[in-house]
Amino acid sequence: MATYMRQRYLLMTLDPAHIGTGGYRLGRVDNSIVREPGTRIPKIPGTSLHGAVRSYAAQLYETPEAAGQSQDKVADPDKNPVCYTFGYIKKKQDSDETKAYSGVVNIFDANVVLFPVYSMAGPVWVSTPERLRDAGFTVEAQDNEKLLEMTDSGAAMLTWDRQDALNLGWLMVTVAGKATIEAPVQWQDDQRWKIIRGFRKT
């Protein structure tokens, strides 16, 4: 029997998300964005998601004292479902001794899988074969060699038939061919994936 069970979730932001690092720099964006160290692609840290999910769970279970960084006001955190799930830190009364429990849930970073971009042909969802496959998607192309060469050449594979270059307004992208993308089984009936998958060009 496995000690841990891993679950993946497909999230879609309805409004622009800006997760800042707390620092400032000169440029178009004053508050710098949290990015992955290697790729520099924006991400949502697991700690940010952990706090948001914990706050929602505390409201759902009507125990607002269980939200936040300190749970001193929780009478019995061991029996509180929010504290048990997400962990807690509590100082004993009349003592400097602190009791800490890490919880049973670990929330990791949320990575960008598909990103909407404006184009002269309408909005398109942009990703890479590597990122899609890491998320459990299946990516197949009519010409798999072109799919392997796509990253180096700067060309793009589309999910619809198109021969002309794709104009993103600020960048012309050469079309290398057509690719087929299938979501993991648990996401195939997800409404958010249906919206993306149902988007077709003529």
C-alpha positions as CSV (number, residue, x, y, z in Angstrom):
1,M,0.0,0.0,0.0
2,A,1.4,3.4,-1.0
3,T,2.1,5.9,1.7
4,Y,1.2,8.8,-0.5
5,M,-1.4,9.2,-3.2
6,R,-0.7,11.8,-5.9
7,Q,-3.5,13.8,-7.5
8,R,-3.3,16.3,-10.3
9,Y,-5.8,19.1,-10.8
10,L,-6.5,21.2,-13.9
11,L,-7.0,24.9,-13.0
12,M,-8.2,27.7,-15.1
13,T,-7.9,31.4,-14.0
14,L,-10.8,33.5,-15.0
15,D,-9.0,36.7,-14.2
16,P,-5.3,37.7,-14.7
17,A,-3.1,36.2,-12.0
18,H,0.0,38.1,-10.8
19,I,2.0,36.3,-8.1
20,G,4.6,38.8,-7.0
21,T,8.0,38.0,-5.3
22,G,7.7,41.0,-2.9
23,G,10.5,42.8,-4.6
24,Y,10.5,45.7,-7.1
25,R,12.5,46.4,-10.3
26,L,12.4,48.9,-13.1
27,G,10.5,47.9,-16.2
28,R,7.0,47.4,-17.5
29,V,6.1,45.4,-14.4
30,D,7.2,47.0,-11.2
31,N,6.3,44.0,-9.0
32,S,8.4,41.1,-10.2
33,I,6.6,37.8,-11.0
34,V,7.4,34.4,-9.4
35,R,9.1,32.3,-12.1
36,E,10.7,28.9,-12.3
37,P,14.4,29.2,-11.9
38,G,15.4,27.2,-14.9
39,T,12.8,28.2,-17.6
40,R,11.8,31.6,-16.2
41,I,8.2,30.6,-16.9
42,P,5.7,32.1,-14.4
43,K,4.2,29.8,-11.8
44,I,2.0,29.8,-8.7
45,P,3.9,28.6,-5.7
46,G,2.5,25.7,-3.7
47,T,2.6,27.9,-0.6
48,S,0.2,30.4,-2.2
49,L,-2.2,27.7,-3.1
50,H,-1.9,26.0,0.3
51,G,-2.9,29.2,2.1
52,A,-5.9,29.9,-0.3
53,V,-7.2,26.3,0.0
54,R,-6.8,26.3,3.8
55,S,-8.7,29.6,4.1
56,Y,-11.5,28.2,1.9
57,A,-11.6,25.0,3.9
58,A,-11.8,26.9,7.2
59,Q,-14.8,28.8,5.8
60,L,-16.4,25.6,4.6
61,Y,-16.1,23.9,8.0
62,E,-17.0,27.2,9.8
63,T,-13.8,27.2,11.8
64,P,-12.2,30.6,10.8
65,E,-9.8,30.3,13.7
66,A,-8.1,27.4,11.9
67,A,-7.0,29.6,9.0
68,G,-3.9,31.7,9.1
69,Q,-0.3,31.0,10.3
70,S,-1.2,30.5,14.0
71,Q,-3.9,28.3,15.4
72,D,-3.6,29.5,19.1
73,K,-7.4,30.0,19.3
74,V,-8.2,26.4,18.2
75,A,-9.3,24.5,21.2
76,D,-8.3,21.0,20.1
77,P,-6.4,21.2,16.7
78,D,-5.8,17.4,16.6
79,K,-9.6,17.0,16.1
80,N,-10.1,20.0,13.9
81,P,-10.4,18.8,10.2
82,V,-8.6,21.9,8.8
83,C,-5.7,21.6,11.2
84,Y,-5.4,17.9,10.8
85,T,-5.3,18.2,7.0
86,F,-3.1,21.3,6.5
87,G,-1.1,21.2,9.8
88,Y,-0.9,23.7,12.6
89,I,1.4,25.6,15.0
90,K,0.1,26.2,18.5
91,K,1.8,27.7,21.6
92,K,0.9,26.3,24.9
93,Q,-0.6,28.8,27.4
94,D,1.8,30.2,30.0
95,S,4.7,28.5,28.2
96,D,7.1,29.2,25.3
97,E,6.7,25.6,24.2
98,T,5.3,25.3,20.7
99,K,3.5,22.3,19.2
100,A,3.7,21.8,15.5
101,Y,2.1,19.3,13.1
102,S,2.8,19.2,9.4
103,G,-0.5,17.9,8.2
104,V,-1.4,15.2,5.7
105,V,-1.5,17.2,2.5
106,N,1.3,18.6,0.4
107,I,0.5,21.1,-2.3
108,F,3.1,21.6,-5.0
109,D,3.6,24.5,-7.5
110,A,1.0,25.1,-10.2
111,N,2.7,25.2,-13.6
112,V,1.4,26.8,-16.8
113,V,0.3,24.1,-19.2
114,L,-1.8,26.1,-21.7
115,F,-1.7,29.9,-22.1
116,P,-4.1,32.0,-24.2
117,V,-2.5,34.3,-26.7
118,Y,-4.1,36.8,-29.1
119,S,-3.5,36.2,-32.8
120,M,-4.8,37.6,-36.1
121,A,-6.7,34.4,-36.5
122,G,-8.3,34.7,-33.1
123,P,-7.1,33.6,-29.6
124,V,-4.9,30.5,-29.5
125,W,-3.7,28.3,-26.6
126,V,0.0,28.0,-26.5
127,S,2.2,25.2,-24.9
128,T,5.1,22.9,-25.6
129,P,5.1,19.1,-26.1
130,E,7.3,18.7,-23.1
131,R,5.1,20.7,-20.8
132,L,2.0,18.9,-22.0
133,R,3.5,15.4,-21.6
134,D,4.8,16.3,-18.1
135,A,1.1,17.1,-17.2
136,G,0.0,13.7,-18.5
137,F,-1.2,14.8,-22.0
138,T,-0.6,12.7,-25.1
139,V,0.9,14.6,-28.0
140,E,1.2,13.1,-31.5
141,A,2.0,14.7,-34.8
142,Q,1.5,13.7,-38.4
143,D,5.3,13.9,-38.7
144,N,7.0,13.1,-35.4
145,E,10.4,14.2,-36.7
146,K,8.9,17.7,-37.2
147,L,7.6,17.6,-33.7
148,L,11.1,16.9,-32.3
149,E,12.6,19.6,-34.5
150,M,9.9,22.2,-33.6
151,T,11.6,23.6,-30.5
152,D,14.9,24.2,-32.2
153,S,13.4,25.7,-35.4
154,G,10.9,28.0,-33.7
155,A,8.1,26.7,-35.7
156,A,4.7,25.7,-34.2
157,M,2.5,22.6,-34.5
158,L,-1.2,23.4,-34.6
159,T,-4.3,21.3,-33.8
160,W,-6.1,22.6,-37.0
161,D,-5.2,22.6,-40.7
162,R,-3.2,25.7,-41.6
163,Q,-0.4,26.3,-44.1
164,D,0.2,30.0,-43.7
165,A,2.3,31.5,-40.8
166,L,0.4,32.5,-37.7
167,N,0.5,36.2,-36.9
168,L,0.5,36.9,-33.2
169,G,0.6,40.6,-33.8
170,W,4.2,41.0,-32.4
171,L,5.5,37.7,-33.8
172,M,5.1,35.6,-37.0
173,V,5.2,31.9,-36.3
174,T,6.0,29.4,-39.0
175,V,3.6,26.4,-39.1
176,A,5.4,23.1,-39.1
177,G,2.4,20.8,-39.3
178,K,-0.6,19.4,-37.4
179,A,-0.6,17.8,-33.9
180,T,-3.2,15.9,-31.9
181,I,-3.5,16.5,-28.2
182,E,-5.4,14.3,-25.8
183,A,-5.9,15.1,-22.1
184,P,-5.5,12.5,-19.3
185,V,-8.5,10.3,-18.8
186,Q,-9.6,12.1,-15.6
187,W,-9.7,15.5,-17.5
188,Q,-11.3,14.5,-20.7
189,D,-14.8,15.3,-19.5
190,D,-13.7,18.4,-17.6
191,Q,-15.6,21.5,-18.8
192,R,-12.5,23.6,-18.9
193,W,-10.7,21.2,-21.2
194,K,-13.7,20.9,-23.4
195,I,-13.6,24.6,-23.9
196,I,-10.0,24.5,-25.0
197,R,-10.3,21.3,-27.0
198,G,-13.5,22.5,-28.8
199,F,-11.6,25.6,-30.1
200,R,-11.0,24.9,-33.8
201,K,-9.9,27.1,-36.8
202,T,-10.9,26.9,-40.4
